[in-house]
Amino acid sequence: MATIRVDKWLTTAGYGTRSEAKKLCRAGRVRLNGEAVKDAARHADPDVDVLEVDGEPVSYEPLVYFMMYKPPGYVSSTEDPRDPVVVSLLDDEDSWRDVFPVGRLDKDAEGLLLLTNDGALAHRLLAPKRHVPKRYLVRVRGALGEADVEAIAKGVVLDDGYQAMPAELEILRSGAESEAIIQVYEGKYHQVKRMFASLGKRVTFLKRLSMGPLSLDPSLRPGEYRRLTQDEIEALMAYDGR
């Protein structure tokens, strides 16, 4: 592995901001291979060197993976001039890892959101040719019927003339307000809402349940997140599309 700055190593391991890492060094609490580190800009190799804070070894974890239950009202971005962003929900020890959301979930939508600093994984999951399936729980105004299931299965035409890929619709409840599960294989702007709009239905609730092999942990509440398990990480790494 290429060498990295000691302060980056510390912040990646959850020891606060760069400035806080520098304070640790100036206080004489950081040692590299047994030698006190006063200069936080000093470089080290995590594969070879031993970094310690107050005598405790500091592991280096360059890539992190979080599953978040995105609440409505938050933008799936790292910054926005008007609205709160999902990364603001991260704890201090995680917010300095340069993580970003993989794909977007509408501001008023909720549910599964993957956050990571693994750009290669994000690219694989978002590449259009991969057709990664995404499942949503959706509620719409108006009754849903077999004709809607068939139209979704054939691929509806969106408001801009785009022919959406065939998708799968399972009706859970039909009435003045209907509820269904829809699985799509692409990620166009406001895709699910526009698909139902083409059927004359207005979406009133949208919750993402899964993305590829990753499903929303039912124990998470809106705004909460957790690290992915090793099994979940391996499933994502091995995933090769639809």
ZAKOLVEX-20724 format. One record per residue: residue in three letters; z negated, x negated, y of N, C-alpha, C in turn. Coordinates in pm, whole numbers, plus 50000, padded with zeros to 5 digits. Example, Ala and Ser with C-alpha at 12.3 -4.5 7.8 and 13.67 -1.06 7.14 Angstrom:
BEGIN
ALA492204868149431492204877049550492204868049670 SER492924871549775492864863349894492134871050003 
This chain:
BEGIN
MET500004991649880500005000050000500004991250125 ALA500694995550228500694988350354499304989150416 THR498984979450499497674979550561497594990350668 ILE496374994950696496145004950799494965000450884 ARG494855006351002493735003251089492445008851031 VAL491365001751056490065006151006489705019851063 ASP490005022251191489635035251248490435046651184 LYS491685044151147492465054451078491885056950940 TRP491505046450870490875047850738489625056550750 LEU488815054050851487575061550869487825076150903 THR488785078750994489055092651031489675100350915 THR490515093750838491115100150721490055103950620 ALA488985095950612487895098550518486865108350573 GLY487095113350695486215123550749485105118550839 TYR485245106250891484215100750979484515103451127 GLY485005115251156485195119351294486495114651355 THR486505114151488487685110351563487845095151568 ARG488965090751624489175076251639488065070251727 SER487715077251834486675071851923485335071151853 GLU485045080951768483785080651693483785069451591 ALA484965066851531485075055651437484835042351508 LYS485325041151631485125028951708483645026851740 LYS482945037851768481505036951794480755031951672 LEU481155036551554480525031951429480695016851415 CYS481905012251447482164997851436481324989951537 ARG481294994651660480534987551763479044987351732 ALA478594997651659477174998451623476844989551503 GLY477854982951447477614974151334477394981251202 ARG477814993851194477585001851073478735000950974 VAL479834994351013481024993650928481214979350878 ARG481434978150747481694964850688482964965350605 LEU483724954450614484954953050535484774940750447 ASN484744943250316484504932450219483214924850253 GLY482204932450295480904926650323480734920950462 GLU481814920750539481764915050674481784926150779 ALA480904925350878480834935450982482164936151058 VAL482584948351086483834950651159483504955651298 LYS483744947651398483494951551536484734957551601 ASP485914953251555487174957851610487774968551520 ALA487764981151565488274992251483489764991451461 ALA490464983251540491914981851523492274971851413 ARG491284965751354491534956151246492224963051129 HIS493124956051065493864961850954493244958250820 ALA493424967450724492894965350589493804972250489 ASP493704968150364494504973850256493604982050165 PRO493714995450168492835003850085492935001149935 ASP494054995249891494194992249748493434979749707 VAL493074971549804492444958549775491064957249838 ASP490964961549962489734959250038488684970050013 VAL487424966550042486304975750029485724978350168 LEU485794990950210485254994750339483975002750316 GLU482944999750396481655006450381481125010950516 VAL480435022150515479695026950632478245028750589 ASP477345021650655475925021950620475705018750472 GLY476535009650421476385005250282477035014150179 GLU477645025450223478305034650130479815032450132 PRO480435030750013481895028550008482645040550067 VAL483735037650137484565048050197485895048550123 SER486155059750057487425061149985488535064450083 TYR489755061050045490905064050130491745074850063 GLU491935085650133492685097050081493805100250180 PRO494955093950163496015095550263496625109550269 LEU496675116550155497295129650151496255140250113 VAL496255151150187495315161950160496065175150151 TYR495485184750079496125197550055495065208550066 PHE495325218150154494385229050177495065242550155 MET494335251750095494755265650085493935273450187 MET494615280450275493925288450378494285303150362 TYR493275311550388493545325750404493755327750554 LYS495025327750596495325329250738494935343250784 PRO494145343950891493835357150946494905361651044 PRO495015374651069495975379251170495545374251307 GLY496535372351395496245367951531496405353151553 TYR496635345651445496815331151455498265327351429 VAL498735317551503500105312851489500145301451386 SER501135301651299501285291351194501925279051255 SER501145271751331501645260051401500475250651428 THR500795238651476499745229051512499365230251659 GLU500225236551739499895238851880500735250251934 ASP500185257352030500895268452092500275270652230 PRO501095272752333500565274152469499825287152495 ARG500035297252409499455310552437498445315252333 ASP498705312552208497905318452101497135308052021 PRO496025312051957495295302651871496145298751750 VAL495985286451705496775281351593495905279551470 VAL496525279651353495775279151228494995266151210 VAL495505255051264494785242451244493455242251319 SER493285251251416492015252051487490905257551399 LEU491265263151284490285268551191489715257851098 LEU490295245851103489825234951017488525229151070 ASP487665224750978486435217851016486785204451080 ASP485815198951153486045186351223486495175151129 GLU485885174651010486225163750919487625164850860 ASP488255176650875489595178650823490655179450933 SER490245182651054491215185151160491885172551212 TRP491375160851174491975148251222492895141951118 ARG493285149651019494125144250912495605146750937 ASP495955151751055497355154351089498015164250994 VAL497255174150949497835184150860498625194450940 PHE499535201050873500375211250936500645222250834 PRO500955234350879501245245150785502625243450723 VAL502715246250595503995245550524504665259250536 GLY505635259950624506295272750650505495281050747 ARG506015292750779505375301350878504995314750818 LEU503935320250873503505333750841503355340750976 ASP503935352550990503945359451119502545359951180 LYS502485360051312501205360151383500315371751337 ASP500895383651320500095395251282499925396651131 ALA500515387451055500385387850909499185379450866 GLU498775381150742497655373550688497995368850547 GLY497055361050491497235356850353497435342050334 LEU498025338550222498135324750178498935316050274 LEU498325304650309499015294550387498605280950333 LEU499595272650303499355259050256499415249650375 LEU498395241150388498375230950493498235217250427 THR499005207650475498995194350417499525184250519 ASN499365171550488500055161050565501095154150478 ASP501455160650368502455155550274503825161050314 GLY504545153550395505835158150443506865159750333 ALA506815151150231507785151950122507615164950044 LEU506355168750016506105181249945506555193150029 ALA506235192950157506625203950245508135205650246 HIS508845194450252510315195050253510845201450124 ARG510255197650012510715203349884510475218449878 LEU509315222749926508985236949918509785245350016 LEU510195239350128510895246950231512415245750224 ALA512915236450143514365234650133515035247750089 PRO516015252650163516645265550131517185266449989 LYS517715255349938518325255949804517295257449693 ARG516025255449724514975256549622514665271049588 HIS514845280049684514575294349663513175296649607 VAL512175290749673510795292249628510345306749647 PRO509895313449541509485327449554508185328849633 LYS508145339249717506945342549793506665357449775 ARG505425360449733505045374449708504155379449820 TYR504405392049859503655398249967503175412149928 LEU501985415549974501525429349971501925435250105 VAL502625446550102503155452250226502855467250231 ARG502565472050352502425486350375503445490250481 VAL504105501550458505135506050551504955520850581 ARG505475524950695505475539050729506645545750661 GLY506365556650591507415563850521507365561650371 ALA508015570450299508015569850153509005559450102 LEU508615552649995509495543349925509905549649792 GLY511165547449754511645553149629512545543549554 GLU513115548349447513965540149361515175534749436 ALA515665542349531516825537749609516465525149687 ASP515235524549735514795512649808514655500649716 VAL514145503149596514025492449496515395486649464 GLU516375495549445517725491149412518385483749528 ALA518155488449650518755481949767518195467849784 ILE516885466349767516265453149777516775444049666 ALA516965449549547517435441649433518865436749453 LYS519665444249528521055440249553521145430349670 GLY520185431249762520225422849881520645430850001 VAL519715434050089520015442350205520655433950315 VAL521325440650408521925434050523520955435350640 LEU520605424150700519645424150810520325427950942 ASP519505429251046520015434251174521055425251239 ASP521075412451200522065403351259523295401651169 GLY523385410051065524515409450974524335400150856 TYR523205393250851522955383950740522685391650611 GLN523335387350504523125393450373521945386450305 ALA520825393350296519645387450234519845385850083 MET519205375850028519275373749884518625385449811 PRO519045388249690518365398349609516875395149597 ALA516045405349607514605403749597514055414449502 GLU512755414349483512135423649388511075431949459 LEU511135444949441510205454149504509505462549397 GLU508185462249401507375470449310506545480149395 ILE506815493049380506105503149459504745505849397 LEU503695504449477502335507349431501905521449467 ARG502365525849582501995539149631503045543749729 SER503475556449717504495561649806504005574349873 GLY504235575150004503795586850079504105584850226 ALA503295591150312503475589250455503335574550491 GLU502415567750421502315553150427502425548150284 SER503365539350261503595534150126503095519850115 GLU502785515949993502305502349966503125496449851 ALA503465483849862504315477649761504075462549756 ILE504575456649648504635442149635506105438249645 ILE506425428849732507795424049741507815409049719 GLN508785404449644508965390149621510325385949673 VAL510315376449765511555371649825511745356949791 TYR512985352249807513315338649766513895330249880 GLU513675334650000514115327150117513135329950231 GLY513285323050342512305324350448512905325950585 LYS513755335850603514345338450734513275343850830 TYR513565343050958512635347551062512285362251043 HIS510985365351034510495379151014511225385850897 GLN511485378350793512345383250685511895396550624 VAL510645397250580510185409350512510255421450605 LYS509815419850728509855430950823511285435650846 ARG512195426350856513585429850882514235436150759 MET513815431950641514355438150519513965452950513 PHE512685455750543512255469750539512855477750655 ALA513055470950769513685477850882515085482450845 SER515765474550762517115478450719517085490850631 LEU515895493750576515725505850494515165517450576 GLY514985514950707514435525350793512935526350786 LYS512265515750742510815515750727510205505150818 ARG509065508550879508365499150966507145493450894 VAL507055480150889505925473550823504695474550912 THR503575479150856502315480350930501275470150883 PHE501515464050768500565454150714501335444650623 LEU501045431750637501745421750556500775410650517 LYS500665408450388499745398150337500465389950230 ARG500535376750250501175368350149500185365450037 LEU500635367749915499795366049797500045352949725 SER501285348149729501605335949655502835329249714 MET502955316349681504105308349721504375298849606 GLY505485300449539505745292249421504625294049321 PRO504065283049270503005284049169501615285949228 LEU501515286649360500225287249427499895301649469 SER498725306649422498285320249455497025319849539 LEU496895329449628495745330249716494465332049636 ASP493485323749662492185324649596491485337449643 PRO491165346749551490545359349593489155357749653 SER488545346049634487215343949691487255339949838 LEU488445336349888488565332550029488595344950118 ARG487895344150230487935354550331488875350150444 PRO489385359550525490255355650635489615344850723 GLY490385334250747489905323050827489285311950746 GLU489005314350617488425304050531489525295950463 TYR489175284050418490105275650344489335266850248 ARG490055260650157489475251150064490525241050023 ARG490055230149965490995220249911491645226049785 LEU492875222049761493505225849636492825218349521 THR492785224749406492285217949286493355208149239 GLN492965198949152493935189449099495035196549022 ASP494665207048949495675214748874496675221248969 GLU496205226449081497105232749178498035222449241 ILE497495210749272498325200149330499405195949231 GLU499015194049106499985189849003501045200648982 ALA500645213448989501625224248972502645224049086 LEU502195221549208503115220649321504045208749307 MET503495197349264504305185349249505375187149142 ALA505025194549037505975196448926506955207748952 TYR506665215949051507495227749074508895223849119 ASP509885230549061511275226849090512105239049128 GLY511485248049202512255259449252512205271449161 ARG513045280949195513055294149129513235293048978 
